[in-house]
Amino acid sequence: MTGRETDVSALAAGVAAGDRRALARAITLVESGRADHRAQALDLLDRLRSGPPRQALRLGLSGTPGVGKSTFIESFGLMLIAQGLRVAVLAVDPSSARSGGSILGDKTRMERLSRESRAFIRPSPSQARMGGVARRTREAVALCESAGFDIVLIETVGVGQSETVVAELCDLFLLLLAPAGGDELQGVKRGIMEMADLILVNKADGDLKPAAQRTMAEYAGALRLLRRRPQDPEGFPRAMCVSALETGGLAAAWEDMQTLAAWRQENGHWTARRAAQARHWFEDEVRQGLLAALSREPVRSRMETLGQDVAEGRLSPEAAAERLLSALR
Ligand code: GDP
């Protein structure tokens, strides 16, 4: 056996046994940009896929900075752990796609949760294109499932693009909001509202409680105006108040998530959603692959030359595009 095979099979065994250090190393491997690492990562994922099938409940969580995501994840995660569940937390951080900085990578976040042996917290990968972030997060989710986690929480800062990624990765999508000052909806785009399975208005405690209840009522009203989705039982999607700080409403929110998950499982929507997501990611990978092919030689030079021909009027844009595409074929 070569050293490489030994490494990957030992890593696969460690992940399958639920070892958190092995899981962390496995995620580092799938996040690596190196070609040899990529081959090992695919080998690892293949080995784990052929093991016993394990499914976690994948929860997507989105909210703007300051709304209370880390406080919520800590309180909610600790509650689930107290019920005997194992909880993994992954972050999709859109800022890393642009600047290499990280909003979600702060080590001091979720300190109590991170000390729990049944919790695993992974900050966002730094420096990757959005497509890269999606693939890595998707593979990290699969690794957490193979490691036997019951719940995988995928967190993102709400800026539009990253929510779409998270929605395509999760079974249930949670939108966390803060109490609004006035009576306006907080600029939440309709598309995001339509993705949400539960809207949680956080900070419903102390002086903020009345405002939280008003905000909740507004969103409940807005949700009623949306078209009823086939994947929802009566009463969903719904808005509710929580206090991540005082843990109020968290048990009720969890109950709602379980109700919704069970209903979808019984009615075939669960499997259908995962199947549609698998198809989405397949097509996304093909698109990413084609885009990557465009930036490789000799295609890139050919594109440059044809672009020049178009700019100087020797070829029409359509004819030039057709030439490039047939070269690709
Ligand atoms: P994130 O940026 O979305 O992760 O938000 P944080 O969890 O860091 O919380 C931002 C601020 O809101 C912190 O000062 C928290 O203490 C506060 N906060 C979070 N949840 C609650 C809550 O349920 N009630 C109150 N009153 N404050 C909260």
Residues whose N, C-alpha, C, O or C-beta is under 5 A from the ligand:
A	BS01	GDP	T64 P65 G66 V67 G68 K69 S70 T71 F72 N202 K203 A204 D205 V242 S243 A244 L245 E246
